[in-house]
Each structure stands twice: as structure tokens, then as C-alpha cells.
Amino acid sequence: MDDYSELYFHTDLSDEKVTLTKKQRIEQMKINAMKQASKYRIEAIVNAHTHLRKILKFTNRIKKFVTKTSVIKSDSETENPFPRSTVTNRLPSVFDKPFLNNEFEESGDSIDNEPEDIQKAKEQEIKNFQLNIYNQACINLNVPYVSAYRRQINNKIMDLSYCSIDSEKFKPCAISLMSNTNIEEINLSDNRICDIGCYYLSNSLKENVSLRVLIFSNNSIKTEGLRYLCQSLKYNTLITDLDISGNNFYEKDLNYLVDLFSYNRTLVYLKLSNNRISIKGGLLIAKIIAVKSSLEILDLSWNNIRLEGATSICKSLGKNSSLKELNLGWNGIFLSGCIYLSQSLRQNQTLVHLNISNNRLNMECIGHIFKGIEQNNTLEILNIDNNPITIIGIEFILKCVKESVNQSLTKIDFKSHSISEAILKTILEISNKQNIKFDHGKVYWNCKPKSNETRYVDEYALLDSEPLMVLLEYVRLSGLRLLDFFSSLDKDGSKSLTTEEFTEGIKSIDIPLSQVGISRLIKKLDVDGDGEVDYSELLEGQKEHKIKYRKMMELSKSIPIEMTEIGRICAKLAYVMKNRNYKRIARINSYYDINSSITHTTAKIKQLNNIINY
């Protein structure tokens, strides 16, 4: 308990000691004496319990030995009820007959069966001892009591959440926790303990011998606080559950956690939700998942993990051999992450519960995930709630589950998605055959399933999400060249289009985009930000579209083309063009003929003006 005195005499995190007056030195001597007495008292209690256990073991061994070696009495011995021993010439004792199974219990001489009043007296004595330490610490530090701590000081589970405990109020609590042998779980969430409080807590964890669960969420802990915690937990063999969610941890802070898990082999539960892990932090979390550790439950929700961070986490899951529950909700896995997640699910043999809700997963992402689940034998619960899969995606999920042969799923959660009566019948059919539970949203009774035509009624809402893809696919479906399209809009031959010219041209040929979609399209194409769309910028957009198209085709060999993003855009666009009764060839050709002649005439006039001026 070397750090015990440091908590009293350090005013801050520096190593400078405070100069003590005579009165303070006397108080220090009292505290040291109390500390020494408590140390010997605890040692005496531990030694006494050890001796009692040894005595119990010894009496049990005697009991078993006597039962096994009891001599079967002969007829002559039964006639004389008190024969003398042939060896020692003594009268028989109680050890010469087998004991009954409940003899110790009935006799009332068992060591464990102490009177209740003695047990209560001992408990009260321990409680008073802990209260004295806490009260004395509050007096010496001139800090007000935390009444909730005083009430629960002898409890195994202590709840100090929402108690307005700052670092100064927590200092006496940390001193008392050093010698507290009753507490097993402490909840310090939603206080203001901060980094200095973490320093006090780290010193307590080095001395405490009973604490198993530590909940330290929403306490404004930053880099230094996490460093103190990780240093104290590095060689700790008692703490199994750690909750540090809702703090201000950034990407670089997770280096301390990586270092912690390279040493610690007892942490089973880690909650890191509602922090600022982001992309680079995801790369560090992937190292924690890949390393061999005891971690079984990991919560990474609400951390803005996306792109390379999400893909690295999904990839490292295949190397993990301990995780049973992983929560990746409210992040951004998307397509690239789902591809690696599918591969990891084929390799992982321990994961039981996977939460990937609110991760922007579309139909293509779901297809990749279920390809991995088909070859996984351990996953039981899958949460894909609040993803943009629509009712078509739910039909696709049910189809995958129905056709899969080797899968262990028992529950699929998409409770925010409403379903039709026909889908409900399919769910009931699958549940009866394969014993799978589906958590779904509201059921719309007596409604017909949407046909391929009625699915695309709200054309603007469907097409405005990818305006560049809509433009390029419209040009392709109309049989036009991109150069002809641009030339028809460039009336003055300046090789660039203003915002007004571009908007007027889009509306004049009836491309199904709303004003919002056109604004998004101009913002995407105007790379240099000069307020105009150049032909070179339009070509760059076409190149980007071609790369995206090839990538989607490579990743979607096993998925029908209409299930991909480009396939759905094409289907929607074809329906809209058909529904509006386009007479594309006559109307568009006449439009381009007129605009081409206007463009040609304007260029000639400009040329003649230049000659005249010259």
C-alpha cells in the first residue's frame, strides 16, 4: 500500500511534496498508524480464514477415512457391546464407528454455522472500519461526504451514477476502495471524475483485491485518464468488465488500449461506444481484435468507424478466436466492409451475436453477408435493423435463409422495417421449419405486394440519390454521345455551362431529376468551384462512373444485376421514361438539330465579328 500516502499528500499529478506543519505531521502519524493497523488486521483475518479452511479439510478427511475403514463387527463382537481393543486394550471411541452423513450438521458444532448475531457483529465491525477510513480521509482533505458512497460502503454492488462526483470528492472514495474487500462492482457513470480522478482510481486498483466490474462511462476522460487506467489494468488479474463509453477518446488514444491487451489476459467485456474512434482508430481496434486475448464482448457502436477503419475491423475478425459478441451499430461499414466481413464469417468459429444495424447496408451488402453466414456454424443472432434495404431486401433475406442449408441462425432483427401480409406468411413458414425468430416492424394487412411498376412511383425520391449516374445512364439509354449532349447545351460555344444553362438544358430534355437532384449534380461536376460545368469535368465524371460500374460488376458476379445499385437506377429510369410516354428519337433528335444549327450560326457570327474588328 505504498501509493496510499501519495493520495493524501499530492496536491496534483506532479511529484512535489507539500510542506507539512507540526499539526499536519501529527495527523500524518495518526494516518500511518491507522494504515499499519488496518494492514495487520486484514492479514490476521485472512490468516484466520486460511486456518479455518485447513481445519475443515482435515475434519472432512477424518470423516471419509473413518467411513471407509470401519470394521465389520463379527457375531461375537455384537454380543459384547463394549469389547476392548485387541491392540491397545482400550474402550472403543466415537472414531471406531462410521459417522452419519449429517452428523456434523446435527451436532451444531460446525465451524461454518456461526450464530447470526456473531456474523452480523463481524459485518458491522468491517463496515465501521471502512467508514472510519472514508470519514478520516474526507476530514483530512476537507472534502464533503458522498452520502451514496457511505450508504453502500459494505455492498458488493455499488451504484454511484449521477451523484455529481468530481475529482476532489472522488479522492476519499479512492482511498477507501484500497482496503475494501467487499465490493465487486462499482458504477461511476455520468459524473465529472476526469483525468485526475483516473489517477486516484488507478492507485486504488493496484491495492484492491475484490473489484471485478468497473463502469466509468461519461466522465469526460481524455488521453491522460485513459493512460492511467491502462497502466493500472495492464497486470491486473481481477477486473473482467470495463465500460469507458461516452468519453472523449480520439484515434491516437487507442494506442494505450493496444498496449493494454498485449499484456492483460483477464478482460472479458469492453464497451467503447460513443467515442471518436473514426478511421485511424478503427485500424488500432483491428489490432486488438486480431491479437490473442480473453475478450469476449466488444461494443464499438456510435464511433464514426468507416472506410479503411471499418474494413480492417471486419478483416481482423477472421483471425479472432475469442469474441462471442460484436456490436458495430451506427457506423459506416458499407460495401467494402461487408466483403471482408463475409470472408471473416467463413473463418471465425466463435462469434455468436453480430450487430451491424445503422451501417448504410444496401441489397448488395446483405448479399455478401449472407454468403459468409452460409459457411458459418456459430452465429446465432444477427441485427441488421435500420439499414436501407426496403421491403425488397427483406424478401431477399428470407430467400437466402430459406435456401441456406448450413447455417446456425436463431434470430434476425429488422424491427424498424414494416412488412406486408405475404411476407409475414413467409416468415411464419420459415420459423416453423427452421426454428428462426424474426423481429420485424408493423404488418400492413390486406395489402397487395408492390408490382415492379408501382415500386417506382416516387421517381424524384428514387433517382435524386445518384444524379450523375442518372444523367449518364439517360444519355446511354437514349443512344446519344456525351459530346453531342454537351454541345446541345453549350449555345455560345464557350466549352463551359453556367448553372442556369445547365439547369435549363436538363429540364428541357426532361431528365427525371428534381431541382435538388440538379443542384447535387452541378456540385459534383464543378470540381474547380468556378460556378460552371466544363466538358473536361463532365468527362471526369464519366470516367468515375465507368470505374464504379466495372467494380460493381466484379463484386456482383453471384448477385443479379438488378440487385446492384446501377441495375436499380437503370430499372427506375426505364420505368420513368416509359411512364412519361417519351417519344425519344423524334423529340430528342429535333432538339439536337435545332440547337446544333443555333450553335453553328452563333459561332459563325462570332468569327465574322472578329474579322471585322481586326
C-alpha positions as CSV (number, residue, x, y, z in Angstrom):
1,M,0.0,0.0,0.0
2,D,2.8,2.4,-0.9
3,D,0.6,4.6,-3.0
4,Y,-1.8,5.1,-0.1
5,S,0.1,8.0,1.4
6,E,0.6,9.6,-2.1
7,L,-3.2,10.1,-2.3
8,Y,-3.1,12.2,0.8
9,F,-0.1,14.4,0.2
10,H,-0.1,15.0,-3.5
11,T,-2.0,18.2,-4.4
12,D,-1.8,17.5,-8.1
13,L,-0.3,15.0,-10.6
14,S,3.2,16.3,-10.1
15,D,5.9,14.7,-7.8
16,E,6.3,17.7,-5.5
17,K,5.5,17.1,-1.8
18,V,3.6,19.6,0.3
19,T,5.5,21.1,3.3
20,L,3.7,20.0,6.5
21,T,3.2,21.9,9.7
22,K,3.6,20.3,13.1
23,K,-0.1,19.7,13.4
24,Q,-0.2,18.1,10.0
25,R,2.7,15.8,10.8
26,I,0.8,14.6,13.9
27,E,-2.2,13.9,11.6
28,Q,0.1,12.1,9.2
29,M,1.4,9.9,12.0
30,K,-2.1,9.0,13.0
31,I,-3.0,8.1,9.4
32,N,0.2,6.0,9.1
33,A,-0.7,4.2,12.3
34,M,-4.2,3.6,11.2
35,K,-2.9,2.3,7.8
36,Q,-0.5,-0.1,9.5
37,A,-3.2,-1.3,11.9
38,S,-5.6,-1.9,9.1
39,K,-2.9,-3.8,7.1
40,Y,-2.2,-6.1,10.1
41,R,-5.9,-6.5,10.8
42,I,-6.6,-7.6,7.2
43,E,-3.7,-10.0,7.3
44,A,-4.9,-11.5,10.6
45,I,-8.4,-12.0,9.1
46,V,-7.0,-13.7,6.0
47,N,-4.8,-16.0,8.1
48,A,-7.7,-16.9,10.3
49,H,-9.8,-17.8,7.3
50,T,-7.0,-19.9,5.9
51,H,-6.6,-21.9,9.2
52,L,-10.3,-22.4,9.4
53,R,-10.4,-23.9,5.8
54,K,-7.5,-26.2,6.7
55,I,-9.3,-27.4,9.8
56,L,-12.5,-28.1,7.8
57,K,-10.5,-30.0,5.2
58,F,-8.8,-32.1,7.9
59,T,-12.1,-33.0,9.6
60,N,-13.6,-34.0,6.3
61,R,-10.6,-36.2,5.6
62,I,-11.1,-37.9,9.0
63,K,-14.7,-38.4,8.3
64,K,-14.1,-40.1,4.9
65,F,-11.2,-42.2,6.4
66,V,-13.4,-43.5,9.3
67,T,-16.3,-44.2,7.0
68,K,-14.1,-46.3,4.6
69,T,-12.1,-48.1,7.3
70,S,-15.0,-49.0,9.6
71,V,-14.6,-52.6,10.7
72,I,-17.5,-55.0,10.1
73,K,-18.3,-56.5,13.5
74,S,-18.5,-60.2,13.9
75,D,-21.2,-62.1,15.8
76,S,-19.1,-62.3,18.9
77,E,-18.5,-58.6,18.9
78,T,-22.1,-57.9,18.6
79,E,-22.8,-59.9,21.7
80,N,-20.5,-57.8,23.7
81,P,-21.5,-54.1,23.1
82,F,-18.2,-52.8,24.7
83,P,-15.4,-55.0,23.7
84,R,-11.8,-53.9,24.4
85,S,-9.4,-53.3,21.6
86,T,-7.0,-56.1,20.8
87,V,-4.3,-53.7,20.0
88,T,-4.4,-51.0,22.8
89,N,-6.7,-52.7,25.3
90,R,-8.9,-49.7,25.4
91,L,-12.6,-49.0,25.3
92,P,-14.0,-48.1,21.8
93,S,-14.3,-44.4,21.0
94,V,-16.5,-42.4,18.6
95,F,-13.9,-42.9,15.9
96,D,-14.5,-46.7,15.9
97,K,-17.9,-46.4,14.3
98,P,-18.9,-44.8,10.9
99,F,-20.2,-41.3,11.0
100,L,-23.6,-40.4,9.7
101,N,-23.7,-38.1,6.7
102,N,-25.3,-35.3,8.6
103,E,-23.6,-35.8,12.0
104,F,-21.7,-32.5,11.9
105,E,-24.7,-30.5,10.9
106,E,-26.9,-32.1,13.6
107,S,-24.4,-31.6,16.3
108,G,-24.4,-27.9,15.8
109,D,-20.5,-27.8,16.2
110,S,-19.8,-26.9,12.6
111,I,-17.4,-24.1,12.1
112,D,-19.4,-22.6,9.2
113,N,-22.6,-22.5,11.3
114,E,-21.8,-19.5,13.5
115,P,-24.7,-17.7,15.2
116,E,-26.3,-15.0,13.2
117,D,-25.6,-12.3,15.8
118,I,-21.9,-13.0,15.6
119,Q,-21.9,-12.8,11.8
120,K,-23.9,-9.5,11.9
121,A,-21.4,-8.2,14.5
122,K,-18.5,-9.0,12.3
123,E,-20.2,-7.4,9.2
124,Q,-20.9,-4.2,11.3
125,E,-17.3,-4.2,12.5
126,I,-16.0,-4.3,8.9
127,K,-18.5,-1.6,7.8
128,N,-17.4,0.7,10.7
129,F,-13.8,0.1,9.8
130,Q,-14.4,1.2,6.2
131,L,-16.5,4.2,7.3
132,N,-13.7,5.3,9.6
133,I,-11.2,5.3,6.8
134,Y,-13.5,7.2,4.5
135,N,-14.6,9.7,7.1
136,Q,-11.0,10.4,8.2
137,A,-10.0,10.9,4.6
138,C,-12.8,13.4,4.0
139,I,-11.8,15.3,7.2
140,N,-8.1,15.4,6.2
141,L,-8.8,16.5,2.7
142,N,-11.5,18.9,3.7
143,V,-14.0,17.4,1.2
144,P,-17.7,16.9,1.8
145,Y,-19.1,13.4,2.2
146,V,-20.8,11.5,-0.7
147,S,-23.8,10.1,1.0
148,A,-24.4,7.4,-1.6
149,Y,-20.9,6.0,-1.0
150,R,-21.4,5.9,2.7
151,R,-24.8,4.1,2.4
152,Q,-23.3,1.4,0.1
153,I,-19.8,1.1,1.5
154,N,-20.4,-2.5,2.5
155,N,-22.3,-3.6,-0.6
156,K,-21.0,-5.9,-3.2
157,I,-22.5,-3.8,-6.0
158,M,-22.1,0.0,-5.6
159,D,-24.1,2.4,-7.8
160,L,-22.7,6.0,-7.7
161,S,-24.0,7.1,-11.1
162,Y,-25.4,10.7,-11.4
163,C,-24.0,11.7,-8.0
164,S,-22.2,14.8,-9.1
165,I,-18.8,13.4,-8.0
166,D,-15.9,15.4,-9.2
167,S,-12.2,14.5,-8.9
168,E,-11.9,16.1,-5.4
169,K,-14.9,14.3,-4.0
170,F,-13.7,11.0,-5.5
171,K,-10.3,11.2,-3.8
172,P,-11.5,9.9,-0.4
173,C,-13.6,7.3,-2.1
174,A,-10.4,6.0,-3.9
175,I,-8.6,5.9,-0.5
176,S,-11.4,3.8,1.0
177,L,-11.5,1.5,-2.0
178,M,-7.9,0.4,-1.3
179,S,-8.9,-1.7,1.7
180,N,-12.5,-2.5,0.7
181,T,-12.7,-6.3,0.4
182,N,-16.5,-6.5,-0.1
183,I,-17.0,-4.5,-3.3
184,E,-17.2,-6.5,-6.6
185,E,-18.9,-4.0,-8.9
186,I,-18.8,-0.2,-9.0
187,N,-20.8,2.1,-11.3
188,L,-19.3,5.6,-11.6
189,S,-21.1,6.6,-14.8
190,D,-22.2,10.2,-15.6
191,N,-20.1,12.1,-13.1
192,R,-17.2,14.5,-13.5
193,I,-14.2,12.5,-12.3
194,C,-12.0,13.5,-15.3
195,D,-8.3,12.6,-15.7
196,I,-7.2,13.4,-12.1
197,G,-9.9,11.0,-10.8
198,C,-8.5,8.3,-13.1
199,Y,-5.1,8.8,-11.4
200,Y,-6.7,8.3,-8.0
201,L,-8.6,5.2,-9.2
202,S,-5.5,3.7,-10.8
203,N,-3.7,3.8,-7.4
204,S,-6.8,2.1,-5.8
205,L,-6.9,-0.7,-8.4
206,K,-3.3,-1.6,-7.5
207,E,-4.3,-2.4,-3.9
208,N,-7.9,-3.6,-4.2
209,V,-8.4,-7.4,-4.2
210,S,-12.1,-7.8,-4.8
211,L,-13.3,-5.4,-7.6
212,R,-14.4,-7.3,-10.8
213,V,-16.6,-4.8,-12.7
214,L,-15.7,-1.1,-13.4
215,I,-18.2,1.2,-15.1
216,F,-16.6,4.5,-15.9
217,S,-18.7,5.9,-18.7
218,N,-19.5,9.6,-19.4
219,N,-16.8,11.1,-17.1
220,S,-15.0,13.4,-19.5
221,I,-11.9,11.2,-19.5
222,K,-9.3,12.2,-22.1
223,T,-5.8,11.0,-23.1
224,E,-4.1,11.2,-19.7
225,G,-7.0,9.5,-17.9
226,L,-7.0,6.5,-20.3
227,R,-3.2,6.2,-19.9
228,Y,-3.6,5.9,-16.1
229,L,-6.3,3.3,-16.3
230,C,-4.4,1.2,-18.9
231,Q,-1.3,1.3,-16.8
232,S,-3.1,0.0,-13.7
233,L,-5.0,-2.6,-15.6
234,K,-2.0,-3.9,-17.6
235,Y,-1.1,-6.5,-14.9
236,N,-4.5,-6.6,-13.1
237,T,-5.8,-10.1,-12.9
238,L,-9.2,-9.3,-11.3
239,I,-11.1,-6.8,-13.5
240,T,-13.2,-8.6,-16.1
241,D,-15.7,-6.0,-17.2
242,L,-14.7,-2.4,-18.3
243,D,-17.1,0.3,-19.6
244,I,-15.4,3.5,-20.7
245,S,-18.1,4.6,-23.2
246,G,-19.2,8.2,-23.8
247,N,-15.8,9.8,-23.1
248,N,-13.6,12.0,-25.4
249,F,-11.2,9.3,-26.7
250,Y,-9.7,10.1,-30.1
251,E,-7.9,8.0,-32.6
252,K,-4.4,8.3,-31.1
253,D,-5.6,7.5,-27.5
254,L,-6.4,3.9,-28.5
255,N,-2.6,3.1,-28.6
256,Y,-2.9,2.7,-24.8
257,L,-5.6,0.1,-25.3
258,V,-3.5,-1.8,-27.8
259,D,-0.6,-1.9,-25.3
260,L,-3.0,-3.0,-22.5
261,F,-4.3,-6.0,-24.5
262,S,-0.8,-7.1,-25.3
263,Y,-0.4,-7.8,-21.5
264,N,-3.9,-8.3,-20.0
265,R,-5.4,-11.7,-20.2
266,T,-8.5,-11.3,-17.9
267,L,-10.7,-8.6,-19.5
268,V,-13.8,-10.2,-21.0
269,Y,-16.1,-7.3,-21.6
270,L,-15.1,-3.9,-23.1
271,K,-17.5,-1.1,-24.0
272,L,-16.1,1.7,-26.2
273,S,-19.3,3.1,-27.7
274,N,-19.9,6.9,-28.2
275,N,-16.3,7.9,-28.6
276,R,-14.4,9.4,-31.5
277,I,-12.5,6.4,-32.8
278,S,-13.1,7.2,-36.6
279,I,-10.9,5.7,-39.4
280,K,-7.4,5.6,-37.8
281,G,-8.9,4.4,-34.5
282,G,-10.6,1.5,-36.4
283,L,-7.1,0.4,-37.6
284,L,-5.9,0.2,-34.0
285,I,-9.1,-1.6,-32.9
286,A,-8.4,-4.2,-35.6
287,K,-5.0,-4.9,-33.9
288,I,-6.9,-5.5,-30.6
289,I,-9.3,-7.9,-32.3
290,A,-6.5,-9.8,-34.1
291,V,-4.3,-10.3,-31.0
292,K,-5.0,-13.4,-28.9
293,S,-6.8,-12.2,-25.8
294,S,-9.6,-13.1,-23.4
295,L,-12.0,-10.5,-24.8
296,E,-15.5,-12.0,-25.5
297,I,-17.8,-9.0,-25.8
298,L,-16.8,-5.8,-27.6
299,D,-19.1,-2.8,-28.2
300,L,-17.9,-0.2,-30.8
301,S,-21.2,1.4,-31.6
302,W,-21.6,5.2,-32.4
303,N,-17.9,5.7,-33.2
304,N,-17.9,7.0,-36.8
305,I,-15.9,4.0,-38.0
306,R,-15.9,3.8,-41.8
307,L,-13.7,3.3,-44.9
308,E,-10.3,1.7,-44.1
309,G,-11.1,1.5,-40.4
310,A,-14.3,-0.5,-40.9
311,T,-12.7,-2.8,-43.5
312,S,-9.7,-3.5,-41.2
313,I,-12.0,-4.4,-38.3
314,C,-14.1,-6.7,-40.4
315,K,-10.9,-8.3,-41.8
316,S,-9.4,-8.9,-38.4
317,L,-12.5,-10.7,-37.2
318,G,-11.4,-13.7,-39.2
319,K,-8.2,-14.0,-37.1
320,N,-10.0,-13.7,-33.8
321,S,-10.7,-16.8,-31.7
322,S,-12.3,-15.4,-28.5
323,L,-15.0,-12.8,-29.4
324,K,-18.6,-14.0,-28.9
325,E,-20.5,-10.7,-29.3
326,L,-19.5,-7.7,-31.5
327,N,-21.6,-4.5,-31.8
328,L,-20.7,-2.3,-34.8
329,G,-24.0,-0.4,-34.9
330,W,-24.2,3.2,-36.0
331,N,-21.0,3.2,-38.0
332,G,-20.3,3.0,-41.8
333,I,-19.3,-0.5,-42.9
334,F,-20.9,-0.3,-46.3
335,L,-19.9,-2.5,-49.3
336,S,-16.1,-2.8,-48.8
337,G,-16.5,-3.7,-45.2
338,C,-19.2,-6.3,-46.0
339,I,-16.9,-8.0,-48.5
340,Y,-14.3,-8.6,-45.8
341,L,-16.9,-9.4,-43.2
342,S,-18.2,-12.1,-45.4
343,Q,-14.7,-13.6,-45.7
344,S,-14.2,-13.4,-41.9
345,L,-17.5,-15.1,-41.1
346,R,-16.3,-18.1,-43.1
347,Q,-13.2,-18.3,-40.9
348,N,-14.5,-17.3,-37.5
349,Q,-15.7,-20.1,-35.2
350,T,-16.6,-18.3,-32.0
351,L,-18.9,-15.3,-32.9
352,V,-22.4,-15.8,-31.6
353,H,-24.0,-12.3,-31.8
354,L,-23.3,-9.7,-34.5
355,N,-24.9,-6.2,-34.5
356,I,-24.5,-4.3,-37.8
357,S,-27.6,-2.0,-37.6
358,N,-27.5,1.5,-39.0
359,N,-24.5,0.9,-41.2
360,R,-25.8,2.0,-44.7
361,L,-26.1,-1.5,-45.9
362,N,-27.9,-2.0,-49.2
363,M,-29.1,-5.1,-51.0
364,E,-25.6,-5.9,-52.3
365,C,-24.1,-5.7,-48.9
366,I,-26.7,-8.0,-47.5
367,G,-26.0,-10.5,-50.3
368,H,-22.3,-10.6,-49.3
369,I,-23.0,-11.0,-45.6
370,F,-25.4,-14.0,-46.2
371,K,-22.8,-15.7,-48.4
372,G,-20.5,-15.7,-45.4
373,I,-23.2,-16.8,-43.0
374,E,-23.9,-19.9,-45.1
375,Q,-20.5,-21.2,-44.2
376,N,-20.5,-20.2,-40.5
377,N,-21.6,-22.7,-37.8
378,T,-21.6,-20.4,-34.7
379,L,-23.5,-17.2,-35.5
380,E,-27.0,-17.3,-33.8
381,I,-28.2,-13.6,-33.6
382,L,-27.9,-11.1,-36.5
383,N,-29.1,-7.5,-36.1
384,I,-29.5,-5.6,-39.4
385,D,-32.0,-3.1,-38.3
386,N,-32.3,0.5,-39.7
387,N,-30.5,-0.2,-43.0
388,P,-31.8,1.0,-46.4
389,I,-32.8,-2.5,-47.6
390,T,-36.6,-1.8,-48.1
391,I,-39.2,-4.5,-48.4
392,I,-37.4,-6.0,-51.4
393,G,-34.3,-6.5,-49.2
394,I,-36.4,-8.3,-46.6
395,E,-37.7,-10.6,-49.3
396,F,-34.1,-11.3,-50.4
397,I,-33.1,-12.1,-46.8
398,L,-36.0,-14.5,-46.4
399,K,-35.0,-16.2,-49.7
400,C,-31.3,-16.6,-48.5
401,V,-32.4,-18.1,-45.2
402,K,-34.9,-20.4,-46.9
403,E,-32.3,-21.7,-49.4
404,S,-29.4,-22.0,-47.0
405,V,-28.5,-25.5,-45.7
406,N,-25.6,-25.0,-43.3
407,Q,-26.4,-22.1,-41.0
408,S,-27.0,-21.7,-37.3
409,L,-29.0,-18.5,-37.1
410,T,-31.8,-18.5,-34.5
411,K,-32.7,-14.8,-34.6
412,I,-32.7,-12.0,-37.2
413,D,-33.6,-8.5,-36.2
414,F,-35.1,-5.8,-38.6
415,K,-37.8,-4.5,-36.3
416,S,-37.9,-1.0,-37.7
417,H,-38.9,-2.3,-41.2
418,S,-42.6,-2.8,-41.9
419,I,-43.7,-5.9,-43.8
420,S,-46.7,-7.0,-45.8
421,E,-49.1,-9.8,-45.1
422,A,-47.4,-12.0,-47.8
423,I,-44.0,-11.6,-46.2
424,L,-45.5,-12.4,-42.8
425,K,-46.7,-15.7,-44.2
426,T,-43.2,-16.5,-45.5
427,I,-41.7,-15.6,-42.1
428,L,-44.1,-18.0,-40.3
429,E,-43.4,-20.7,-42.8
430,I,-39.6,-20.4,-42.3
431,S,-39.9,-20.1,-38.5
432,N,-41.8,-23.4,-38.3
433,K,-39.4,-25.3,-40.4
434,Q,-36.0,-23.9,-39.3
435,N,-36.8,-22.6,-35.8
436,I,-35.6,-19.0,-36.5
437,K,-37.2,-15.9,-34.9
438,F,-37.7,-12.7,-36.9
439,D,-38.1,-9.4,-35.2
440,H,-40.0,-7.2,-37.7
441,G,-42.0,-4.0,-37.6
442,K,-45.6,-3.2,-38.3
443,V,-47.6,-5.6,-40.6
444,Y,-49.8,-4.0,-43.3
445,W,-52.7,-6.3,-43.6
446,N,-54.8,-6.9,-46.7
447,C,-52.4,-5.0,-48.9
448,K,-51.1,-6.4,-52.2
449,P,-47.4,-6.7,-52.8
450,K,-46.0,-4.0,-54.9
451,S,-45.5,-4.8,-58.5
452,N,-42.4,-3.8,-60.5
453,E,-44.2,-0.7,-61.8
454,T,-45.8,0.6,-58.6
455,R,-42.4,0.4,-56.8
456,Y,-41.1,3.4,-58.7
457,V,-43.9,5.8,-58.4
458,D,-42.0,8.5,-56.4
459,E,-39.4,9.0,-59.2
460,Y,-37.7,12.0,-57.7
461,A,-37.0,10.4,-54.3
462,L,-35.6,7.3,-56.0
463,L,-33.4,9.0,-58.6
464,D,-32.1,12.1,-56.8
465,S,-29.7,9.9,-54.7
466,E,-27.3,9.3,-57.6
467,P,-27.9,12.2,-60.1
468,L,-24.6,11.7,-62.1
469,M,-25.5,8.1,-62.7
470,V,-29.0,9.1,-63.8
471,L,-27.6,11.6,-66.3
472,L,-25.0,9.2,-67.8
473,E,-27.5,6.3,-67.9
474,Y,-30.1,8.5,-69.5
475,V,-27.6,9.5,-72.2
476,R,-26.8,5.9,-72.8
477,L,-30.4,4.7,-72.9
478,S,-31.2,7.5,-75.4
479,G,-28.4,6.4,-77.8
480,L,-26.6,9.7,-77.6
481,R,-23.0,10.7,-77.3
482,L,-21.8,12.7,-74.4
483,L,-20.2,15.3,-76.7
484,D,-23.5,15.8,-78.6
485,F,-25.4,16.2,-75.3
486,F,-22.9,18.8,-74.1
487,S,-22.8,20.7,-77.4
488,S,-26.6,21.0,-77.5
489,L,-26.5,22.8,-74.1
490,D,-23.5,25.0,-74.9
491,K,-25.3,27.5,-77.0
492,D,-22.5,30.1,-77.1
493,G,-19.7,27.6,-77.8
494,S,-17.6,28.5,-74.7
495,K,-16.9,24.9,-73.8
496,S,-18.5,25.5,-70.4
497,L,-22.0,25.8,-69.0
498,T,-23.2,28.2,-66.3
499,T,-25.5,26.9,-63.6
500,E,-28.5,28.5,-65.3
501,E,-27.7,27.0,-68.7
502,F,-27.1,23.5,-67.3
503,T,-30.3,23.6,-65.2
504,E,-32.4,24.8,-68.2
505,G,-30.9,22.2,-70.5
506,I,-31.6,19.3,-68.1
507,K,-35.2,20.4,-67.7
508,S,-35.7,21.0,-71.4
509,I,-35.0,17.3,-72.3
510,D,-37.0,16.0,-69.3
511,I,-34.3,14.1,-67.4
512,P,-36.1,12.9,-64.3
513,L,-34.3,14.9,-61.7
514,S,-35.8,17.4,-59.3
515,Q,-34.2,20.8,-58.5
516,V,-32.4,19.2,-55.5
517,G,-31.0,16.5,-57.7
518,I,-29.8,19.0,-60.4
519,S,-28.1,21.1,-57.6
520,R,-26.3,17.9,-56.4
521,L,-25.3,17.1,-59.9
522,I,-23.8,20.6,-60.5
523,K,-22.0,20.5,-57.2
524,K,-20.5,17.1,-58.0
525,L,-19.4,18.1,-61.5
526,D,-18.0,21.6,-60.7
527,V,-14.6,20.3,-59.4
528,D,-12.8,23.6,-59.5
529,G,-15.6,25.5,-57.9
530,D,-15.9,28.3,-60.5
531,G,-19.7,28.0,-60.8
532,E,-19.5,26.5,-64.3
533,V,-19.5,22.9,-65.7
534,D,-16.7,22.3,-68.2
535,Y,-16.7,19.5,-70.7
536,S,-13.5,18.1,-69.1
537,E,-15.3,17.9,-65.8
538,L,-18.1,16.0,-67.4
539,L,-15.6,13.6,-68.9
540,E,-14.0,13.0,-65.5
541,G,-17.5,12.2,-64.1
542,Q,-18.0,9.7,-67.0
543,K,-14.6,8.0,-66.2
544,E,-15.6,7.8,-62.5
545,H,-18.9,6.2,-63.5
546,K,-17.2,3.6,-65.6
547,I,-14.7,2.7,-62.9
548,K,-17.6,2.3,-60.4
549,Y,-19.6,0.3,-62.9
550,R,-16.7,-2.2,-63.5
551,K,-16.0,-2.5,-59.8
552,M,-19.7,-3.3,-59.1
553,M,-19.8,-5.9,-61.9
554,E,-16.7,-7.6,-60.5
555,L,-18.1,-7.7,-56.9
556,S,-21.6,-8.8,-58.0
557,K,-20.9,-11.9,-60.1
558,S,-23.1,-14.0,-57.9
559,I,-25.8,-11.3,-57.5
560,P,-28.3,-10.5,-60.2
561,I,-27.6,-7.2,-62.0
562,E,-31.0,-5.7,-61.0
563,M,-29.9,-6.1,-57.3
564,T,-26.9,-3.8,-57.8
565,E,-27.0,0.0,-57.5
566,I,-26.6,0.7,-61.2
567,G,-29.1,-2.0,-62.1
568,R,-31.7,-0.5,-59.8
569,I,-31.1,3.0,-61.3
570,C,-31.4,1.7,-64.8
571,A,-34.7,-0.1,-63.9
572,K,-36.1,3.0,-62.3
573,L,-35.0,5.2,-65.1
574,A,-36.5,2.9,-67.8
575,Y,-39.8,2.8,-65.9
576,V,-39.9,6.7,-65.6
577,M,-39.2,7.1,-69.3
578,K,-41.8,4.6,-70.2
579,N,-44.4,6.1,-67.8
580,R,-43.9,9.6,-69.3
581,N,-44.6,8.2,-72.8
582,Y,-41.3,9.5,-74.3
583,K,-41.0,9.8,-78.0
584,R,-37.3,9.9,-77.5
585,I,-35.9,9.7,-81.1
586,A,-38.1,12.3,-82.8
587,R,-38.2,14.7,-79.9
588,I,-34.5,14.5,-78.9
589,N,-33.2,14.4,-82.5
590,S,-35.2,17.5,-83.4
591,Y,-34.0,19.2,-80.2
592,Y,-30.4,18.5,-81.0
593,D,-30.8,19.5,-84.7
594,I,-32.2,22.9,-83.7
595,N,-29.6,23.5,-81.0
596,S,-26.8,22.4,-83.3
597,S,-27.8,24.8,-86.0
598,I,-28.1,27.6,-83.5
599,T,-24.7,26.8,-82.1
600,H,-23.2,26.7,-85.6
601,T,-24.8,30.1,-86.6
602,T,-23.6,31.7,-83.3
603,A,-20.0,30.6,-83.9
604,K,-20.1,32.0,-87.5
605,I,-21.3,35.3,-86.3
606,K,-18.6,35.5,-83.7
607,Q,-16.0,34.6,-86.3
608,L,-17.3,37.4,-88.7
609,N,-17.2,39.9,-85.8
610,N,-13.6,39.1,-85.0
611,I,-12.7,39.6,-88.7
612,I,-14.5,43.0,-88.9
613,N,-12.9,44.2,-85.6
614,Y,-9.4,43.1,-86.9
